[in-house]
Structures are given as C-alpha cells and as structure tokens.
C-alpha cells in the first residue's frame, strides 16, 4: 500500500482519534445496542437500527485509521531545510493580483485545515508550489481562475 505522508502532529491526532474510537465510542455503541435490544422487537426498533449504523461507522473509521497509521510516513518539518518548497514547508506567497501575502503549511490530507492555514500536499495550491524556490513565480490553477503568485519565503518549523 502507498505511504501516507504526515507531520508528527498529524500522526498524533490520528492516534488520538483511534484511541477515542476504541476506548470510548466502541464500548458506548455496544451499550446502545444492548439497551435497544432490551426494548424487544428488533424489526421495528429505530434505536437498534441507529446503533447498528453507528457501530458500522465506528468500525469502518477504526479500520481506516489503522491503515493510515500502518502506512504513515512521518516527516518532521523541523529536520528539513532549504529554500525549495516540499512537504512540511511553511510558505509565504504574494498574490500579484490581490496584492496580498498569505502563509500556508503543506501537510498531509488528514491534517489540512484552511482555518489554520494548513493545506494538503495534494491541493491545487500545494501542487503549484512544490518544487519551486524562494523568488519563483508560479500559477495556481483554481476553480475561480488562475492566480499568479510569487514565493516570498520558505521555512521549516
């Protein structure tokens, strides 16, 4: 299976979610199923159906997280250096048309969060930036049209 790149913080977040699902959510769902079964006829028991659906979701998410963690390639940005954009880099770009600077950290798919300025390495912005160096201009292809940006600074923190 393909390696799943992530930062140490993203790796820990997935481990925490897996622990939560195993230790809290799974037992909670089992208890909900037991309570619903006690109500009698399962053929018309909405609580039972809902609990079984929830159990399916929890078990599916547990398997998904186990797979991602087993194939995780943890990349610590603090051990990297240089002026070339790569996974883990914190990049400051200047949008020529909007006349504004933006800073993004390039992270794994599961840890991306635009509110925290963390973008997935597979996003259009990251794909346009990866491999470029400070001072380079590049075009970001976006649904609202292309944007020309200049890479102002590349940091690894």
C-alpha positions as CSV (number, residue, x, y, z in Angstrom):
1,X,0.0,0.0,0.0
2,X,1.1,3.6,-0.6
3,X,2.8,5.6,2.1
4,X,0.7,8.3,3.7
5,X,2.8,11.4,4.5
6,X,2.0,13.3,7.6
7,X,3.6,15.6,10.2
8,X,4.3,14.4,13.8
9,X,1.3,16.5,14.9
10,X,-1.0,14.9,12.3
11,X,0.2,11.4,13.2
12,X,-0.6,12.1,16.9
13,X,-4.0,13.4,16.0
14,X,-4.9,10.2,14.2
15,X,-3.6,8.1,17.1
16,X,-5.7,10.1,19.5
17,X,-8.8,9.7,17.3
18,X,-8.1,5.9,17.1
19,X,-7.8,5.7,20.9
20,X,-11.0,7.6,21.3
21,X,-12.9,5.3,19.0
22,X,-11.5,2.2,20.5
23,X,-11.8,3.1,24.2
24,X,-14.9,5.4,24.3
25,X,-17.0,5.2,21.1
26,X,-16.9,1.4,20.6
27,X,-18.0,0.5,24.1
28,X,-20.6,3.2,24.0
29,X,-22.1,1.8,20.8
30,X,-22.1,-1.7,22.2
31,X,-24.0,-0.5,25.3
32,X,-26.5,1.4,23.0
33,X,-27.1,-1.8,21.1
34,X,-27.7,-3.8,24.3
35,X,-30.2,-1.2,25.5
36,X,-32.1,-1.2,22.2
37,X,-32.2,-5.0,22.2
38,X,-33.8,-4.9,25.6
39,X,-36.7,-3.0,24.1
40,X,-37.9,-6.1,22.3
41,X,-38.9,-6.5,18.6
42,X,-35.8,-5.6,16.5
43,X,-37.7,-5.4,13.2
44,X,-39.3,-2.1,14.1
45,X,-36.7,-0.7,16.5
46,X,-35.3,2.6,15.3
47,X,-32.9,2.8,18.2
48,X,-31.4,-0.5,17.3
49,X,-31.0,0.4,13.7
50,X,-29.4,3.7,14.6
51,X,-27.0,2.0,17.0
52,X,-26.0,-0.6,14.4
53,X,-25.4,2.1,11.8
54,X,-23.2,3.9,14.3
55,X,-21.4,0.7,15.0
56,X,-20.7,0.3,11.3
57,X,-19.3,3.8,11.1
58,X,-17.1,3.4,14.1
59,X,-15.7,0.1,13.0
60,X,-15.1,1.4,9.5
61,X,-13.3,4.5,10.8
62,X,-11.1,2.4,13.1
63,X,-10.0,0.2,10.1
64,X,-9.4,3.3,8.0
65,X,-7.2,4.9,10.8
66,X,-5.3,1.7,11.4
67,X,-4.5,1.5,7.7
68,X,-3.3,5.1,7.6
69,X,-1.2,4.7,10.7
70,X,0.3,1.5,9.5
71,X,1.4,3.2,6.2
72,X,2.3,6.5,7.8
73,X,5.5,8.2,6.7
74,X,6.0,10.8,9.5
75,X,8.0,13.7,8.2
76,X,9.2,16.2,10.8
77,X,9.5,19.7,9.2
78,X,12.0,20.8,11.8
79,X,14.5,18.3,10.4
80,X,14.3,19.8,6.9
81,X,16.0,22.8,5.4
82,X,16.5,24.7,2.2
83,X,14.6,27.2,0.1
84,X,12.7,24.7,-2.1
85,X,9.1,24.1,-1.3
86,X,8.3,20.5,-0.2
87,X,6.1,18.6,2.2
88,X,6.1,20.2,5.7
89,X,7.3,23.6,4.4
90,X,5.7,26.8,5.6
91,X,5.4,29.0,2.6
92,X,4.7,32.7,2.3
93,X,3.4,33.7,-1.1
94,X,2.5,37.1,-2.6
95,X,-0.6,37.1,-4.8
96,X,0.2,39.6,-7.5
97,X,-3.4,40.4,-8.5
98,X,-4.8,40.7,-4.9
99,X,-1.7,42.5,-3.7
100,X,-1.6,40.4,-0.5
101,X,0.6,37.9,1.2
102,X,-0.6,34.5,2.5
103,X,1.2,31.9,4.5
104,X,0.5,28.1,4.3
105,X,2.0,25.0,5.7
106,X,2.0,22.0,3.4
107,X,0.7,19.0,5.4
108,X,-1.0,15.6,4.9
109,X,-4.5,15.1,3.7
110,X,-5.9,14.3,7.1
111,X,-4.4,17.3,8.9
112,X,-5.2,20.0,6.3
113,X,-7.3,22.8,7.8
114,X,-7.6,26.1,5.9
115,X,-8.6,28.0,9.1
116,X,-5.2,27.1,10.4
117,X,-3.5,27.8,7.0
118,X,-2.6,24.1,6.7
119,X,-3.1,22.8,3.1
120,X,-2.9,19.3,1.8
121,X,0.1,18.4,-0.3
122,X,-2.4,17.3,-3.0
123,X,-4.3,20.6,-3.1
124,X,-4.0,22.8,-6.2
125,X,-2.1,25.5,-4.2
126,X,0.4,23.0,-2.9
127,X,0.9,21.2,-6.2
128,X,1.7,24.6,-7.8
129,X,4.2,25.4,-5.1
130,X,6.0,22.1,-4.5
131,X,9.5,22.1,-6.1
132,X,9.7,25.9,-6.5
133,X,12.1,28.1,-4.6
134,X,12.1,31.5,-2.9
135,X,11.7,34.2,-5.6
136,X,10.0,31.9,-8.1
137,X,6.7,32.8,-9.7
138,X,4.1,30.2,-10.3
139,X,0.5,29.9,-11.5
140,X,-2.1,28.3,-9.2
141,X,-4.9,26.8,-11.2
142,X,-8.1,27.3,-9.2
143,X,-11.8,27.0,-10.0
144,X,-12.2,30.8,-9.9
145,X,-9.4,31.2,-12.4
146,X,-5.6,31.1,-12.4
147,X,-3.7,33.1,-9.8
148,X,-0.1,34.3,-10.3
149,X,1.9,34.1,-7.0
150,X,5.5,34.7,-6.0
151,X,7.2,32.6,-3.4
152,X,8.4,35.1,-0.8
153,X,9.8,32.7,1.9
154,X,10.1,29.0,2.7
155,X,10.6,27.9,6.3
156,X,10.7,24.6,8.0
157,X,9.3,24.8,11.6
